[in-house]
Amino acid sequence: MTIQLAWGIALILAGIGVFYRIPEAMLRIETIGQFSSVMFFIRFCFYFMGVLLIGGGIRKVYNYYAKPEGKGPDG
């Protein structure tokens, strides 16, 4: 079960990393002329991906601590 906790923490850190890298990635993407008309959509997708990663990680960590130890799926 500790693998689930480690995976949740890894997801949270990956989501934070996405937020940290967005400004630098957007500067590189802006240099590509084909993407100039869809910059808002690309930025939205990056932020949405970061939110999903952090949300999924928080959910895994929460579920890890919310379940009582030794209980099976039937309760």
C-alpha positions in Angstrom: 0.0 0.0 0.0 3.0 2.3 0.4 3.4 2.3 -3.3 0.1 4.1 -3.6 1.3 6.8 -1.2 4.6 7.2 -3.1 2.6 7.3 -6.4 0.3 10.0 -5.0 3.3 12.1 -3.8 5.0 11.7 -7.2 1.8 12.9 -9.0 1.6 16.0 -6.8 5.3 16.8 -7.4 4.8 16.2 -11.2 1.8 18.6 -11.1 3.9 21.3 -9.3 6.7 20.7 -11.8 4.2 21.4 -14.7 3.2 24.7 -13.1 6.9 25.6 -12.6 7.8 24.9 -16.3 4.8 26.5 -18.0 6.2 30.0 -18.4 9.5 28.6 -20.0 7.6 26.2 -22.2 5.2 28.9 -23.4 8.1 31.1 -24.4 9.4 28.3 -26.6 6.0 27.6 -28.0 5.5 31.2 -28.9 8.4 31.1 -31.2 6.6 28.6 -33.4 4.4 30.6 -35.7 1.8 27.9 -36.3 0.7 28.0 -32.7 0.3 31.8 -32.3 -3.5 31.6 -32.9 -4.1 28.9 -30.2 -1.8 30.1 -27.4 -4.7 30.5 -25.0 -5.8 26.9 -25.6 -2.3 25.5 -25.2 -1.8 27.5 -21.9 -5.2 26.2 -20.7 -4.2 22.6 -21.5 -0.9 22.9 -19.6 -2.6 24.3 -16.5 -5.4 21.8 -16.7 -2.9 19.0 -16.9 -1.1 20.4 -13.8 -4.4 20.6 -11.9 -5.3 17.0 -12.8 -1.9 15.7 -11.7 -2.1 17.5 -8.4 -5.8 16.6 -7.9 -5.1 12.9 -8.6 -2.1 12.9 -6.3 -4.1 14.5 -3.5 -6.8 12.0 -4.0 -4.4 9.1 -3.7 -2.8 10.5 -0.6 -6.2 11.2 1.0 -7.4 7.7 0.2 -4.3 6.2 1.7 -4.8 7.9 5.0 -8.6 7.7 5.0 -8.9 3.9 4.8 -8.5 2.1 8.1 -5.6 -0.4 8.1 -6.4 -4.1 7.7 -9.8 -3.6 6.2 -10.6 -5.3 2.9 -12.8 -3.9 0.1 -15.9 -5.4 1.7 -15.4 -3.4 4.9 
